[in-house]
């Protein structure tokens, strides 16, 4: 049973560029949440997708957008990258819109130069 | 705004000793309190969770206690082992709302 898979594992971009991160949820899960984890900090909620719609959103600017596909996989897009966007981006999946029993992937380490 | 404070930021113990990590939350409506363990290069992994209608929960060497009045909750690890070394995060949530995470505790267990 595959867990949550994220790609790529590492990414280097320059300021102003755009990036797309991908996530496949754990088998049987239908909800995907995205978190940003800065170095030495706890994860911060970006948004959650269920039934291909954004259900909740944290305190992140519109430069952060997402999408969920019919197979429940998801993408996180960040436009006009800033140096401060450098972080580990984590995807978590669950069954239904919930904050319980989240399964996290290993994340995508994004470096903005 | 909603906030979760976590202490200590680092904790070193000898193998076999106990470790305690404490968190305080600000949102009195929070009703779900999970603990996650994050090893180097990996995502957080749920190790134990508790709901607000329960004061204590235990799973083998790990236990969590909740004091709703004081808005405190704690993780207790007994008989620590080197493989318990990792960063531990507490979190709180209300209903189906997003989780608010603490800043983490780096636990080192020395053989």
Contacts between the chains, C-beta under 8 A, distances in Angstrom:
chain1	res1	chain2	res2	distance
A	4	B	43	7.3
A	33	B	98	7.6
A	40	B	103	7.6
A	40	B	104	7.4
A	41	B	103	5.9
A	41	B	104	7.2
A	42	B	4	7.8
A	42	B	6	7.7
A	42	B	89	5.1
A	42	B	91	7.5
A	42	B	101	3.2
A	42	B	102	5.4
A	42	B	103	5.3
A	42	B	104	5.5
A	43	B	44	6.7
A	43	B	89	7.4
A	43	B	99	7.9
A	43	B	101	5.1
A	44	B	101	7.3
A	45	B	98	3.8
A	45	B	99	6.6
A	45	B	100	7.8
A	48	B	98	7.2
A	56	B	97	6.9
A	56	B	98	5.8
A	58	B	98	6.0
A	90	B	43	5.4
A	90	B	44	7.3
A	92	B	43	7.8
A	97	B	96	5.2
A	98	B	96	5.3
A	99	B	32	6.2
A	99	B	93	3.9
A	99	B	95	7.9
A	99	B	96	5.9
A	99	B	97	6.3
A	99	B	98	6.4
A	99	B	99	4.9
A	100	B	32	6.0
A	100	B	34	7.3
A	100	B	49	6.9
A	100	B	93	7.7
A	101	B	46	6.4
A	101	B	49	7.5
A	102	B	34	7.8
A	102	B	46	6.7
A	102	B	99	7.3
A	103	B	46	7.6
A	104	B	36	7.7
A	104	B	43	3.4
A	104	B	44	4.9
A	104	B	45	7.0
A	105	B	43	5.2
A	106	B	41	6.8
A	106	B	42	5.2
A	106	B	43	4.9
A	107	B	43	5.4
